[in-house]
Amino acid sequence: MAIQWFPGHMHKSRKAIKEILPIIDLIIEVLDARIPYSSENPMIDEICGEKKRIKVLTKSDLADPELTSCWINYYKNKHQITTQAVTTEKPDQIRQLSQLCHKLVPQNNNQHKTLNVMIMGIPNVGKSTLINTLAGKSIAKTGNEPAITKGLQKIKLDDGIMLFDTPGMLWPKVENEKSGYRLATTGAIKDTAISHDDVAFFAVDYLLKTYPERLAERFSLAEIPATEIEFLEIAGTKRGCLGRGGRVDIERISTLLLNELRSGQLGQITLETPEMMEQELIDVEKQKAEKAKKEEERKQQRKNKK
């Protein structure tokens, strides 16, 4: 799935972030625990460079706990980045982030200096809910629609931290096609920008291979179907997602499946692993090299014709 989505307010926010970055002591990068790699914004590395960082895996109650541990260890051992999994079901986990910030950026003798912390993440990753929990009151707008926050906001916390909230930003182009599908599967991309049945085919293909027992339990299946379309046909029949002539409405059952996956009704599911990510990075680089090679060949052909 090729995704290009760069609204004007995101471009403005990127410029604003660069302007205030010199005064920022620490960055909290908010990721979706179900898709840590796909919910990483490569622009953050580009913009923030060597700034100290905490990766926060939100919605951990919806993710596979074993794979969440794998991701935490991966970031710690390979990238030396402190990572913490949190869920709104356990607010104390989120409140501990303030202590972690002070621990990573000790004030030394200047105990009265405010710690400037910037919080960043893609749309609909749970950033605003996290901010409201840290602040102890409703400050940041929340909602199931991506891109709720439109501009930079400053929020003063009670423990000597000034929190700079940024709008959820997607990068101009998601180069990894599989990451695009995962972003769509978890709801990081507006539903109006995707085809539910296309995304559902991707999700079911992965679930049949990785979590077949979840599908069998949720949809009361005696046997696991061999293909995506077979599953959607069976599931659609069981759920009454029928159109004219008793045919299964694939769009309707696809929407239902995605909603149940996003809400956790299919159980704790993670859509990628560090090993998958490493291989996909290699694949993307190969595709880019092949594309560059073909483009160079086309240029040479045009030059020869002249």
LINRA-V290691 format. One record per backbone hydrogen bond with DSSP energy under -1.0 kcal/mol. NH is the residue of the N-H (numbers start at 1). CO is the residue of the C=O. E is the energy in kcal/mol with one decimal. If there is no record, write none. Layout:
nh = (NH NH)
co = (CO CO)
e = (E E)
//
This chain:
nh = (10 11 12 13 14 15 16 17 18 19 20 21 23 24 25 26 27 28 29 30 31 33 35 39 40 44 46 47 48 49 51 54 55 56 57 58 60 62 68 69 70 71 72 73 74 75 76 77 78 81 84 86 90 93 95 96 97 98 100 101 102 103 104 105 110 111 113 115 117 118 119 120 130 131 132 133 134 135 136 137 153 155 157 162 163 164 165 166 169 174 180 181 182 183 184 185 186 188 193 194 199 200 201 202 203 204 205 206 207 208 210 211 215 216 217 218 219 221 231 232 233 234 235 236 237 238 239 241 242 243 246 247 249 250 253 254 255 256 257 258 259 260 261 262 263 264 265 267 269 271 277 278 279 280 281 282 283 284 285 286 287 288 289 290 291 292 293 294 295 296 297 298 299 300 301 302 303 304 305 306)
co = (7 7 8 9 10 11 12 13 14 15 16 17 20 21 116 116 52 118 54 120 56 58 32 35 37 41 42 43 44 45 48 27 82 29 84 31 86 59 64 65 66 67 68 69 70 71 72 73 74 75 55 57 87 90 91 92 94 95 96 97 98 99 100 101 107 109 110 160 162 26 164 28 126 127 128 129 130 131 132 132 165 163 161 115 155 117 153 119 121 3 176 177 178 179 180 181 182 183 190 191 195 196 197 198 199 200 201 202 203 204 206 207 211 212 213 214 215 216 227 228 229 230 231 232 233 234 235 236 240 247 243 244 241 248 249 250 251 252 253 254 255 256 257 258 259 261 260 264 62 34 273 274 275 276 277 278 279 280 281 282 283 284 285 286 287 288 289 290 291 292 293 294 295 296 297 298 299 300 301 302)
e = (-1.0 -1.4 -2.1 -2.0 -2.0 -1.5 -2.2 -2.8 -1.8 -1.5 -1.7 -1.3 -1.6 -1.7 -2.6 -1.4 -2.3 -3.3 -3.2 -3.4 -3.3 -2.5 -1.6 -2.2 -1.5 -2.0 -1.6 -3.0 -2.9 -1.7 -1.9 -2.6 -2.6 -2.9 -2.5 -2.9 -2.1 -1.9 -2.1 -1.9 -1.6 -2.2 -2.2 -2.3 -2.2 -2.5 -1.9 -3.1 -2.5 -2.1 -2.4 -2.8 -1.8 -1.5 -2.3 -1.5 -1.8 -1.2 -1.9 -2.4 -1.9 -2.0 -2.2 -1.8 -1.9 -1.4 -1.3 -2.9 -2.8 -2.5 -2.6 -2.9 -1.7 -2.1 -2.3 -1.7 -2.1 -2.6 -1.3 -1.1 -2.2 -2.9 -3.1 -2.8 -3.5 -3.2 -3.2 -1.2 -1.4 -2.1 -1.7 -1.7 -2.1 -2.6 -1.9 -2.5 -2.1 -2.4 -2.0 -1.3 -2.2 -2.8 -2.1 -1.4 -2.5 -3.1 -2.1 -1.8 -2.7 -2.9 -2.2 -1.9 -1.3 -2.4 -2.1 -2.5 -2.4 -2.3 -2.0 -2.7 -2.3 -2.2 -3.4 -2.4 -1.8 -2.4 -2.2 -2.7 -1.9 -3.8 -1.6 -1.3 -3.0 -1.1 -2.2 -2.2 -2.2 -2.1 -2.5 -2.4 -2.3 -2.1 -2.4 -2.7 -1.8 -1.0 -1.9 -1.6 -2.4 -2.3 -2.3 -2.3 -1.9 -2.5 -2.3 -1.5 -2.3 -2.7 -2.0 -2.1 -2.4 -2.4 -2.2 -2.6 -2.4 -2.4 -2.2 -2.4 -2.1 -2.2 -2.2 -2.2 -2.2 -2.1 -2.2 -2.3 -2.1 -2.3 -2.0 -1.5)
//
